[in-house]
Amino acid sequence: MYAIFFNTTGVKTVVPLEPGKTINSTWYTESCLPLVTKAINLQRPDTGLRGTFLHHVNANSHTSKMTRQFIEESGLHILLHLPYSPDLAPCHFWPFPRITKYLKGRNFSSNSELEGALRKVIGDINEKEFQGLFKLGLNE
C-alpha cells in the first residue's frame, strides 16, 4: 500500500506503508504529512504552505484529533470530501486507474521493485495531465 500525494504540477511524494502495518493517524501524521509539507515548501520557497489545501476523505486517519492538530499547526487547509460519496474522489477516476492498468498482471520480486514500477508510471504522467484533473468540473 502506498499513499500518493499530488497537485497540479505532479506527484509531491509517495509514502509506502510497511508490510503488515495498517493506516492510522500516527502513520499519516508522522510519516506522510511531514513529507508532503516538506515537498510543498521546497516547491514554493516564497509562499510555503500558504493557500495549500489537502483533499481529505472521511477516513479515520484524516479526521482524527492528531491529524486535525497537525493540519492546524502547519497552516494547511482541508478541502472536505462529501460524506458517503466515495465515488466522487477525483483520484478514483484518474490517476489510480492508469496506475492500476500499468501494474495489473505484473509480478514483482520485492517491494522495492514494485515501488520502482509505481514511480515509473507516475513519473511518466506529464504536468498538463495533472492540471487537467484539477480543472474537471470547473467553468473556465
Disulfide bonds with the S-S distance in Angstrom:
none
